[in-house]
Amino acid sequence: MRDLNNYKAAAPAPVTLAGRFVTLEPYDAPAHLAELWGALGGAQGINELLRYFPNEEYASSAQFGAWIDHARVASSFVTLVARDNADGKVVGMASFMRPDPKNGVVEVGSVAHGASMKRSPLSTELHYLMARHVFEDLGYRRYEWKCHNENEPSKKTARRYGFSFEGVFRQHMISKGSNRDTAWFSMIDSEWPVIGKAFEAWLSPENFDADGQQKRRLEDIRAEISQSVAA
């Protein structure tokens, strides 16, 4: 058993993480808010996109920005904004949440992908970059993903990325005036070498055809790597 008497980790801090498809930048309201608000659908679309968030609905970018600022101060969120490397446009966001550096635990959440990120390498690379930072740069032991139990796309995505389902916290919170049961997922540091290699293989240029379509699924690549390690 690993001796953790001298285990130490720092809390996540604002950081820039650059990938092949996307670059993550620390959220800065003057630089990002207006473009992020538009990328997430503006007043006409953002509340539908964020329907599973426990937050109240937003009527303006100022209200949305006030929530991000409050989360940073009150809950130690580190919000990163995703910028498409191809055209330089802001396309989405995600945050490191509820950091527990004493125990080496942090959550990824407040994930919002604009329309241009969906079903694209950008969203997968965003989560690869964040997970790699957590395990390889910060030395964390556990990385969590939580979502409304009715949010089937989020649960499917968590499994695709390599998070393991751990159960449902019943009546976990009240969200938008209704009960929310929360599904919990995690990955841990001992799993990251396989998960990380699978991400890298999936994101490599060789895994995409001339039309930009994947040749092999991330789940299949990860299963093959797991089998080779176990053999």
N, C-alpha and C positions, 0 to 999 in steps of 0.2 A: 504494500500500500504506500502511495506517495506521501512523503512527509511534508505537511503544509504549515509547519510551525513558523517558517519564515516567508510564507507566501505574501507577496505584495503586488498590487496593481494600481494604476492611476485611473481616475475617472476619465471617461471620454471627454475630449476637448474639441473645439472647432478645428477641422482639418480639411485639406483638399486631397481628394483621391482621384487620380487620373487613370482612365482605362482606354481601351481601343475605341469604344463606341461612345462612352459617356464620361463626363468629368463631374465629380461632386464637389460643391463649394459650400463653405459655411454660409448659412442664411444671413443676409444683410438687407434690411428692409428697403433702404434707398435704391440698392442695386437690383433687388430681386422681386419685391412684392407685386408691383404692377404686372410684370411679365408672368410671374407664377400664377397670379389670380386669373389672368387670361388663359394660360395653358391648362388650368384645371376647370375651365368652362365659364368663368365669370359668374355673374349673378344668375344667369339662365341655366347653368349646368353644375356648379360646384356642389350644391346641396344634394343632388342626386348622386354625384360621385362619392361624396362623403356620408352617404346615408347610414352607414354602419358605425361611424364615429359617434362617441357619446356626446359630442358637442352640440350646442344649439345651432340653428341654421344661420347663415350669413347673408346679409343684404348688401354688403359692400366690402371692398378690399381692406378698408380700414378696420372693420370688425374682425376679418380673418387675420390680419396682421397683428391685431391686439391679442388674439388667442395665442399665436406663435410666441409673441414676446412674453406673455404671462406664463406659458409652459416652460420657457427657458428660465425664468426667474423663480417660479414657484416649485417646479418639478425637475429642474436640472436637465431639461431636454437639450440635446444638441441637434439642431435641425440642419440638414444638408439639402441643398438644391441641386437638381440634376440638370446638366447642360449637354445637349446633343453635340458631339464633336463634329458632326458633319456640317451643321449650319450655325452652330453657336447659340441656338435658341434654348431657353429654359423650358423644360418639359415635365418636371415633376419634383417630388420631395420625399424624404424619409427622415426619421429621427432616431438617434440613440436615446432610449428612455429608461427611467428608473435605475440608474447606475448603482451598483452595490460593489464598489471596488474591494472592500474588505473580503468578500466572498467570491469575487471574480465573476459577477453576474451582471448582464445588461440585456435590455430588450430592444428590438427593432420595432418601431411602430409609427403611427401617424403617417403611414405610407399612402401617397396619392400619386398615381401615374396619370399624366395627361393622355389624351387620345393618341398622340404620336408614339407613346411608349408601349402601348398595349400590344402584346404578341410580337415583340421585337427584341433583338439582343440587348437593347438599352436597359430594359427592366431587369433582365437576368444579370447583366454585368453590374448594375447598381448594387444588387444584393451580394454578389461575389466580392466586390470591393469593400463593402461594409463588414461582411463576415471576416474577410482576410485581415482587415484592420483590427478587429476585435481579438482574433486569436493570435495573429503573428506580430502585430505591433504592440498591442496592449497586454497580451498574455492572459486574456480572460479564460475562465474555465467553462462557462456556460453562456449561451446566447439564446434568447427567448423570442418567440413569436406568439402573440395572442390576438384573438379576433372574436367578434360576435359569432356565436355558434350557428347562426343562420346564414353567415357569410360563406357560402360554399365555394365561391371562386378563391377567396383568401385561404381557405383550408386546403384546397387543391394545390395552390401555389406553394404553400409552406411545405407540403410533402414533395413537390417537384424539386424544390431547392435542397432537400435533404434534412429538413426538420422532422423530428419524430413526434407523433401525437402522444400526449401524456394524459389527456382526460378533459372533462368539462367541469368548470366551477359553476355550479348551479346558483342562480340568483346572485350573481357576482356583483351586479351594479344595476342602477336605474339609468337607462339611456333614452333620452328624448321622451321621457314620461312613461316608458315601458320597461318591463323586466329585460335584462340581458344575462343570458348564460354565456360564459366565455370559454372558448376552446383554447387549450394551452399546448404549445409545441416548443421543442428545444433542439439544439445541437450542442455537443460538448467537445472539448478540446481534443479528446482522443479520437473523435470521429472526423475532425477537420482535415487531416491529411488526405483521406479518400474523397471527402466532399469537395475539397479545394482542387484536387487533381481533376475531378470530373467537371467542375466549372471551367477550368482552364482548357480542357480538351473540347468541351462544347463551344467555347468562345473562340477557338482557334480558327483562322481563315479556312483551313482544310475541311471544317465541318459545315461549310455553307456552299451551296451551288451558285451558278452564275446569276440566278434570280434572287439570291439572298435567303433561300430557304434552307433550314437545317437538314443535314443528312442523317444525323443520329440524335435521338432524344437524350436529354440530360439524365433521365432516370436509367436508361439502358446503359449509358456510359458508366454511371456510378455503380451499377450492379456488376458490370464486367470488371471494374477495378477492384471492387470488394471481393469478387471471386478469385482474382489473381493474387490478392494479398493473403487470402485464406488458404490458398493451395500450397 
